[in-house]
Amino acid sequence: MEFGLLKDIVLLLGLALFTLVLFRQFKIPSIIGFLATGIIAGPHALGFVNNTHEVEQMAEIGVVLLLFTIGIEFSLKELLRIRHLVLWGGGIQVGLTIALVALVSVLAGFTPAQSVFFGFLVSLSSTAILMKLLMDAGEMDTPHGKAALGILIFQDLCVVPLMLFVPFLGGSGDGIADIVIVSAKALVVVVVAHFGARYAVPWIFSQVVRTRSRELFILTIIFIGFGTAWLTAQAGLSLALGAFIAGLAISESEYSHQVMGDIIPFRDAFLSLFFISVGMLLNPEFIFSNSLIIFAVVALIVVVKFAVAAGAALVLKFPVRVALTSGLILAQVGEFAFVLSHSGMKYGLLTDRTYQVFLASSVATMALTPLYLKFAFPVADKISALLTWLLPAFLLKGSRTTGVSHARFPMEGHVIIVGYGVNGKNVAKVLTGNGIPYLAIEANHLTVKSERKKGVKIIFGDASRPETLEHAHIGKARIMVVAISDAATTRRLVAQARSMNSNVHLIVRTRYIAEMEPLYALGANEVIPEEFETSIEMFSRVLRNYLVPHDQIEMCIGEIRKDSYQMFRSMSRRNSHATGISSYLAGSELMTCRVQKDSAADGSVLRDGLVRGKSGATILVIKRDDEVISNPDPVWELRSDDIVLLLGNPQQLSVASTLFDSPSAKI
């Protein structure tokens, strides 16, 4: 039928929308909703979709994109840094799991070849599910996240050798020779990816970014990701492994986080089809009639994988809590096991009955994975408390940590500057001079390159994308200064930043006064309109040319700002939902001033009331060297270089500032 695949996808996505909305009401994870959608729509239930092969092909794109994004999040340097974790941790986990499952299967009456093949299937965990859950929970950089990722990488590397062993177990093929050949090909691919990461990928992206075309940028991402996956598949490796290698190549470039922001919507859409396609393979009638057997197999898989993976992490000297957590979250069967199972059916290692038992058990362990992650820490704490009574302390005290972020610019309590033009550079210059940490975000790759050479902490990307803001540590930032001229992007950026950090102080530049109220409504704390500030600078220069005294000019500026910004603040209050101290300071501002030598304030005593009497402003805090005095006593004498914190309205503060200026500044 024409457009048959399109009809199937529309049906599946429509049913998924209904199922997910229903499941979210009961706080059931989305992955389980997708699996349930597949079961309902599959050929064994309502039969909405009978041709599952085409859906499986679309679903494989989701796995490819997932491994691609994991590679971008990672890096070749990081992979080399945890190579011992990948090789030893993954090797122990895969080897012991195959051995234990094979032993149990032989005791259950299966042939040695079938038993080893069952071990192959159970040894693989779900990269697609676990990595998505860890990303969503923000736990990719935790010790248990890195431990799990190291083991998963080894498992993915093992997929091809395991598949080549299947014909050997089935009594045909030249398994050992094929494995050696494919291993050599894999080594060549990794070497090519390494040099591609250093030379080819940065050059390609630099040429594409020059065009300023987002469409071309996205096409380049897709070409590199799928092109590398296809080439590795031609070399006898898996598509997913090729996509991971492509992601590794891009991770070394300065465009990696912009790539992440552009590719994630595609990944999530196709990945949902993967989970649906897994659910479509299940036969509900078989599950109900063989529920006890399936339950026993699920319990065996969970216990074996948990024990082996946790043991591997302990051998690598992880702390017992991290090892137990890693073991539990890895206790499921992976998506690549379904690929292996098809080969097993072909070579007679699986019967129709054992295939359905495997499918049902695997999907059950996948569906349990969100619960593993949710209860991993409480379970790990209870088991570790029990182990302290049973095992010597030196076996439980780990010394390895892998939770260090490989972020290019780790920081906290910093300022994010969006837009590194004239305004952004001026802000950065002042922040540098005052020792305040900052990180700039710029969409012009030429600016990023030139400023990085000067040592500026700057990243390339669209700041309105959450991935870029995450890379800039928006959750830990104290202030964000938005200094770009694109009004639509500024609005998106303010809304996104406010949703990601409710406490960050947003200072936004805009061209026109008319754009201020929408920005306040979206969560901006302060909006600086160029239209208004330019008018102030213009009339102040006019007055200077007429030799109007400095204090009189400042008085005029204070009056103008008082009247106009009072109106602006009413916009802010009208659109603000904030409560607390800020609601009691309406119309007032805080300002710091340094006491200049020979100024009116230099040598004055607070009880004389100079500042209060002349301006109406109030001194709240005085900072002298490293000493900070809040609510200072009336006998306090101000000295030069003291810094005072003043409270007052704009006009009061304008007058007060002149009391702290040296006589030369007033000329």
N, C-alpha and C positions, 0 to 999 in steps of 0.2 A: 504493500500500500504506500502511496506517495506521502511523504512527510510522516511516516510511521514512527521514526525515532523521535521527531519533534513532539508528536502526540504523546509518546511514552514519557518523555522528560517533563512535559507540562503536567501530565497526570501525577507523576511522582512528586514533583515540587509542590503542586497544589495540595496533595495529601499530606506532604511533610509539613506544610504551613499549619494545617489544621492540627496535626498530631503534636507538633512542637508547642503550639499555643496551649493545648490541653495539658501536655506534660509539664510545661513551665509553671502552670497553676499549682502543681504539686511539688515544684522544685526538683524535678527529675532532669538529669543532664541531657543536653541536646543529642549527644551521641546515641543514647538509648532510644530517643525519639526517632532518629533516622533508621536505626535497626528495626524498630517496630513498624515504621512505614514500609520498609522492604518486605517484612514478613506479611503484612496485610495485602500489599499490592502484588506480591509474587505469584508465580504459577501454582504454588501449593495451597494458596488461600483464596482470595477473591479473584485472582487471575486478571487484574487490570493490565498487567504486562506479561506477555508470554515469551517474547524474544529477549532473554536476559543478556545475550552475548554482546549486543550493541551497547547496552547500558554499562556492562563491565568494561568495555573499551573506553567509554567516557569517564568511568570511575578511575581508571588507571591514570588518567591525566591528573586527577586530584592527588594521587600518591606521588607522582612525578613532581608536581608543584610543591608539595609538602617537603620533600627531600631537598628541593631547590632552595626553599626559604630557610631550612635548617642549615644548609651549607652557607648561606649568606650570614646567618646569625653566628656561625662558627668562623673559623679561619684556619689556614694551613699552619700558622704558628701555634694556634691553640691545640690543633690536632697533634702536632709534634710534641707539645708540652705534656699532653696526657697520653702519649703513645704507650707507656707502660700499663696505664689503665685499660686502654683499648685492647692491647694484645694479651696481657695476663688476665685482666678481669673478664673480658669477653671470652678468651680461650678457656678459662676454668669453667665459666658458666655454661658455654655450649658443650664442651666435652663431657662434663659431669652430668648434665641434663640428659644427653643422649645415652650415656652409660646407664644411669638409673632407670630411665623409662624403658630402655631395651631389656634390662634385667627383670623389671616388673612384668613386661609384656611376655617374655619367655616363660616366666612362672605361670602366667595366665593361659598358656597353651598356644601362643602364636609362634610362627617360624622365626629363626634368627634374623632373616632378611626383613621380614615385616616388622619385627621388634625394633631393629635399628632405624628403619624408616619412620616408625612412630616417634622415636627419639628425635629424628630430624624435625618433624612437625612441631613437637612440643618445645624444642630448644629456642625457637624464634619467638620474640615478643613483638608487640605492635608499636612500631615507630609512629605510624599515623595517629593512633589514638593518644598514646602517652605524650608525645611531643606537643600535640595540640593542647592537651590538658595542662601540661607544664607551662606552655607559653601563656595560656589564658590566666593561669594562676600567678604568673610572674616568678616562677621557680626554676627557670632554665639555668640561672647562675648559682643556684644553691649547691652545696656539696652533694646532696642526693640526686639533684638534677643532672649534674656533671657525671656522677658515677653511672646513672642510668643511661645517659647519652653515650658514654664510652662503650658500654656493653652493647648497646643497640647498634652502634657503628660496626663493631666486630660482627654482629649477627648479620647485618646487611652485606658485609664483605663476604660472608660465608654462603650467601644464597646461591651464587653461581657454582662453587665447588660442590655444595650439597646436591644441586640439581644434576650435576654431571655424575654424581655417585649413584643416582637413582637407577639408570639403566644397568649399572654394574650390580646393584642389589637385585634387580629384576632378571638378571642372568644374561644380559646382552650389553654391548658397548665396550669401549676401551677407556674406562673411567680414569685411571691414573694418568695416562698420557694426555687426555683432554684437560685434566686439572692443571697439569704443568704448563700446557700451552696457554690456557686462559689466565693463569696466574702471571705469566710473562706479559700477556697483553694488558692486564690490569696495572702492572708496574709501569709499562710504557705510558698508559693513559694518565696515571698520577704524575709522572714526570712532565708530560706535556701540559697538564693542568697547572703545575707549579710555574712553568715558564710563561704560560698564558696569563696567569694571575699577575705576574710581574711586568709583562710587556704588552701583550696583545689586547687584553680586556681594557686596561686604562686608556690605551690609544683609541680603541673603537669608541668608547664612551666619550672621550674628549672631543672626537669629531662629531658625534651625534649631538652632544649638548650644545655645541656651537650654533646649531640650527635653531635652538630655542623652541623645538617642536616636541610637545609631550607625546603626541601620537608616535613619532619616530622613536622616541626614547622607550616607550612601552614595547613597540615592535622589536627593538634591539634586545630587550630583556627576554622576550619570548623566543627570539631566534637563538640567542646564546644558550638559554636553558634547554629548550627542546632539541636544538641542534647537537649539543653535547650529549644529551641522553640518547639520541638516535645513533650517533657515532659509537658510543660505548656498546649499544645493543648490537651494532654491526660487528664489533670486536668480540662478541660472545658474552658481554657483561649485561647486567640488568639495566633497564631504563632508569629506574629510581637511583641506582648508584651513579649513573652518568649525570643525572640532575643534581645530585649532592656534590659531585666534583665541580660542576658548573657554578654552583652556589659558592663553593670554596674559592673559586677563581675571582668571583665578583666581590667576595667579602674583603679582599685586600685593597679594593679601590675606594676612593673617597665618595663614590656614588652609591655605596651599598645600602644605605638607609633610605634613600629615595627609591631605589629599586624595590626594597621591602614594602614601602608604602603603596607602590603601584601594583605589585603582584599579589598582595594578600587577598583582595576581593575575588580575583580569579581562583586562587587556591581554595578559599572557603567554599565557593560555589561548587567546584568540581569534587572537593573532598566530601561534601554532603552526599554526592552521588555514589561515592565509594562505600560509605556506610550503608546506604540504601541497598546497593547491589549485594552486599554481604548478607543483609537480612532476607533478600529475595531467594537466596539459596536454601533457606531452611524450610523443612516440611513440618508444620505444626502437628499434624496427626502423628507423625513418627515420634516427635518429642513427648507427646502425652502418653503414648503406648510404651515408651522406653525411658520414662523419667528417672527411675531408680538407677539404671545403668549410666545415664548421662550425668546424674548427680554425683555418682561415685567417680566418674572420670574427671569431672570438674574439680572435685575435692583433691584428687590425686595430682592434677596439673598444678593447682594453686600451692599445695604443700611442697611438692618437689621443686617448683621454680622459685618459690619464696626461700626455701632452705638453701638451695644451691647459689642463687644470686646473692643472698645475704652473706653466705659463707665466702664467696669470691671477694666481696667487698671487705670482709674482715681480714682475709689473707693479704689484701692490699693495704692493710693498716688504717682503714677508715674507722672512726669512732663507732661504737656498737649501735647507737641510735641511728646514725646515717646509714650504716650497713643494713639494718633491719628495714628502714624506710625504703631504701633502694630495692631490696629484695621483694617487698610487698608490691610496689608499684610495677614491677616487671613480671608479676605472676599472671600473665595472660598469653594467649597464642596470637601470633602476629599475622598481618595481611599477606606476607610472602609465603606463609604456610599454605594458603589456598592455592598459590601457584604450584607449590611442591605437590599438593594433593592431586592436582590434575595429572601430573607426571606419574604419581603413584597409581592412579586408576589405569593409566595407559599400560603400565608394566606389571599389572596384576598384584601390586602390593596393598591395595585397598579394594575391598568388596563394596557393593552398594550399601550394605548395612554399616560397615565400619566407617564409610565415608560420611553417612548421615550422623553417626555418633560423633565423629570428629567435628563436623560442621556445627552441630548443636552445642557441643562442649566449648568449642572455640568462641562462638558468638556469646555464650554465657560468660566466659572469662573476660571478653571484651566489654560486655555490658557492666561487669562488676568493677572495671578499672576506675571509673569516677569515685566509687565508694572506697577503693583502695587508697586513692589519693586523699580523700576526705578524712579517713580514719587511720592513716598511716602513722602519724605521730603518737596518738594515744596508744595504739597497739604496740608500736616500737618501745614506748616508755614502759609499758607493763612487762613486755618480754625481756627488755634489758634489765629491769629490776629483778626478774626471776633469775636471769643468767648470772647476775652478780653473786648469787648464792651458790651457783653450780660450777662456775669456771673461775680460774685464777684471774686476778686483776690485770696482769700484763697482756692477756689475750684480748681484753675488752677495751684497753686504752689505746685508741687510734692516734696516729701522728700525722696522717695525710689529710690535706684539705685541698679541694678544687673549686671552692666557691668564690674565687676571686674573679671579679668581672674583667673582661678583656676590652671594656669600653675605652675608646681612644682618649677621652678626657673625663676621668672620674672626678666629680666635685659635689659639693653640698653647700647650701646657703648662699648660692651664687646669683648673679644677674644674667638673664638670657636676653641678648640683643638680637632682635629680628630685623635684618636689613643692615648691611654694612656699607651704606653710602656715607654721605657727609655727616648726617645726624648720628648714625651708628658709630662711626669712627670717633666723633667728638665725645660721645658717651663713654666709649671704650678707653679713650685717652684719659679722661677724668677718673674713671674707675681704677685704671692702672696706677695713676699717680697717687691714689688714696689707698692702694693695697686691697681693693675689693675684687674678688674673683668674678670672672664673667666668661660666657661662652656665646659666640656669635653664630647665627644661622643666616646663610646667604644662598640665593638661588642662581647667582652668576658664577659659573665654574672658574672663569678667569680671575675673578676677585678672590675666590677661595684659594686658588693655587698661589697667587702672588702674595696674599697675606699670610698663608701658612709658611712660606719661605722666610717671612719676617718674624715668625714665632707666635703669631696670633692664634688663639684657640678658636678656630672657626670650622664649621662643618657645612657641607653642601646639602641642600634639600629644600622642600616645600614645608615651611613651618606650620601650615594649616593641617598637615597630616599627622596623626597621632604617633606614628612610628618615628618621625623626625623629632617630635617633642620628647618622646621617651628617651631617645639617644642623647638629647640635651638635658636629661634628668629633670624634667619639668616637675616631677613629684617632690624633688628636694630643693627646687629653686625658691628664692625669697622674692625676687622681683623679675618681671618680664617687661622689657621696653620694646614696643612695636614701632619701628621707624621706617615702614614701607609706605609707598604712595598708592597702592592698589586698594581701593575702598572695599571691594567685595571680598578679597582675600583677607583683609584685616578683620572683617566681621566674622568670617569663618574661623580665623585663628583665635580671636578672643573667645568665641564660644567653645572651641575645642580646648584651649588652655584652661578655661574656668571649669570645664567638666572634668579635667584630669587633675587639677589641683585647686581646691576651693579656697585655699589660703594664700595663693600667690598674689602679689600686688601688681596689677596690670596698669602700666602707663602707656598710653596709646597716642601716637601722632596721627592727626588727620588734617586734611586740607581746609575743609569748610566747617563752619559752625553747625550747619544743617545735619552734618554726619554725626554729631556728638550724641544725641539722644539714643539712636539705635545702638551705639557702642556701649553706653551706660546700661541699656536694657540687657545686653548680652553678657555683662559682668565686668566691664572695665571699671577700675577704681579712679583713674584720672585720665582725662582726654585733653590733649593740648592741640587746639586748632591753629594752624599756621596763619589762617586768614586774620585771626585776632592778634596773635603775637607779632605778626609783621606790621600791623597798624601801630602797635605800641612802639616798636623800634623806629618806625618812620617819624612819629611825632616827637620822640625823645631826641632824635638827631636834629630835627628842625629847631627845637628849643635850645640845644647846645650851640647851634650856629648863631642864635640870638643872644648867646652868653647868659642864658638863664642859669642861676646857681644850681649846683648839683642836688642839694637837698630839696629845692623846689621842684626839680624834675622828678625826683624820686617820689615826692608827695603826689604829683599829678599821676604818675604811674600807679601808685597805691590806690588812688581814688578810682581810676579807670578799672583796675583789676578788681577792686572791692565790688563795684557795681555789677560788672559783667560776670565775674566768676561766681558771684552770689546767685545769679541766674543759672549759671552752668551747674552749680552744686545742687540747685533745686531739681534739675534733671536727674542728677545722680541719686539724690534721696528718693525721688519719685520712682526710680527704677530699681532701687536697692532693696533687698530683703534682709539686709544685715541688721542684727541687733547687737547690743553691747555698747562699749564705750564710745564708738564712733557716732552713735545716734545722739549722744549727749554733747558732742562737740560741733554741732551744726553751726556753720559760719565762722568757726575758729580753725586755726592752723598751728602747726608746730614748726619752729625754725631754730637752727643753731647758728650762733655767731661766735667768732673768735675775738677776744679782747685785744685790740691793737695797742701798741705802745703809745703813750701820750694821748689816747682817746679820752672822751669824757668819762667813760666807765672805768678807765684804768686808775686804780687806787681808791675807788668809791666803795662805801660800805652799804650793804643792802638796806639797813634801817633808815638810811638817808632818803630812800625812795626815789632815787634818780630815774631808774628805768620805768618804774610804775607811774611816777608822777609826770614824767615828760611824754610817755607814749601810751600808757595804759596796759602795756603787755606785762606778763608775769614770768619771773624766772622760776622754772621748775627744777632744773638740775644744773650743777656745775661740775665740769670735768677738769681736773688739774693733774697733768702728767698721767699716771695710772690710777689716780684716786677719783672716784665718782661719788658726788654728794647729792643725794636726792632731798628735796625740800630743805634747802640750806637755812641755817640759823640767821637771824637779822644781823648778827655781829660779823658775818662773813665779809671779808674785804676782797674785791676783785683785783686780779693782777694780770699783766700782759701775758698772752698766750693761754689764758683760761678759755675754755669752751663752755658756753652757756646754752641751755635749751629753753626757748621762750614759747609761751602760749599767748595767742591773741588773734584778732581779726587781721586781714591783710593790711589795712591802713595802720593799725597799731604796730605791726611788725615792721612795716616800711620805715616808720619813724624811729623805732627802737634800734634798727640796724645802724642808723647814723651815729648812735651814741657809742658804738663799739669801733667805728672807723677812726683811723689815725688822721690828724689834720691834713696830711698830704693827700689823702684819698678824696678829700672834699673839694680840692682845688679844681 
